């Protein structure tokens, strides 16, 4: 996970947690895709990502 994505996720999760702080934890899912990038290079890129709180 790139640093930019991690900071964006942390910020979004903290903002949502502050609105409803009853959560006991958070599950973060980051999927990586293997294929050609926009630059035409074959490699791993960040795919769909999500998070959810558990109570």
Secondary structure per residue as TSV (DSSP state, phi and psi in degrees):
chain	resnum	aa	ss	phi	psi
A	1	X	-	360.0	131.5
A	2	X	-	-73.8	157.2
A	3	X	H	-60.6	-38.8
A	4	X	H	-62.3	-42.3
A	5	X	H	-66.6	-40.4
A	6	X	H	-63.5	-42.3
A	7	X	H	-66.7	-41.6
A	8	X	H	-62.2	-45.4
A	9	X	H	-62.5	-46.4
A	10	X	H	-60.3	-42.4
A	11	X	H	-64.4	-46.7
A	12	X	H	-64.7	-42.0
A	13	X	H	-64.5	-43.6
A	14	X	H	-64.6	-42.2
A	15	X	H	-60.7	-43.8
A	16	X	H	-68.1	-38.9
A	17	X	H	-64.1	-39.5
A	18	X	H	-65.6	-26.1
A	19	X	H	-74.3	-33.0
A	20	X	S	-145.7	87.8
A	21	X	T	-89.6	33.3
A	22	X	T	-90.7	-4.7
A	23	X	-	-68.8	144.4
A	24	X	S	-92.6	-19.8
A	25	X	E	-175.8	-177.9
A	26	X	E	-138.4	142.3
A	27	X	E	-108.8	124.8
A	28	X	E	-113.3	130.7
A	29	X	E	-121.4	123.5
A	30	X	E	-124.0	121.3
A	31	X	E	-102.2	141.3
A	32	X	E	-112.4	142.0
A	33	X	E	-114.6	138.5
A	34	X	E	-105.3	122.4
A	35	X	E	172.7	-165.2
A	36	X	E	-80.7	134.8
A	37	X	-	-85.5	-179.9
A	38	X	T	-63.1	-22.8
A	39	X	T	-86.3	-0.8
A	40	X	S	80.2	16.7
A	41	X	-	-99.7	135.8
A	42	X	E	-81.4	124.1
A	43	X	E	177.6	-172.6
A	44	X	E	-88.3	135.4
A	45	X	E	-133.0	154.3
A	46	X	E	-70.1	130.5
A	47	X	E	-106.0	-148.5
A	48	X	E	-59.8	139.1
A	49	X	E	-134.7	148.2
A	50	X	E	-154.7	166.7
A	51	X	E	-144.8	156.1
A	52	X	E	-151.3	146.4
A	53	X	E	-87.5	151.0
A	54	X	E	-122.0	146.6
A	55	X	-	-116.2	360.0
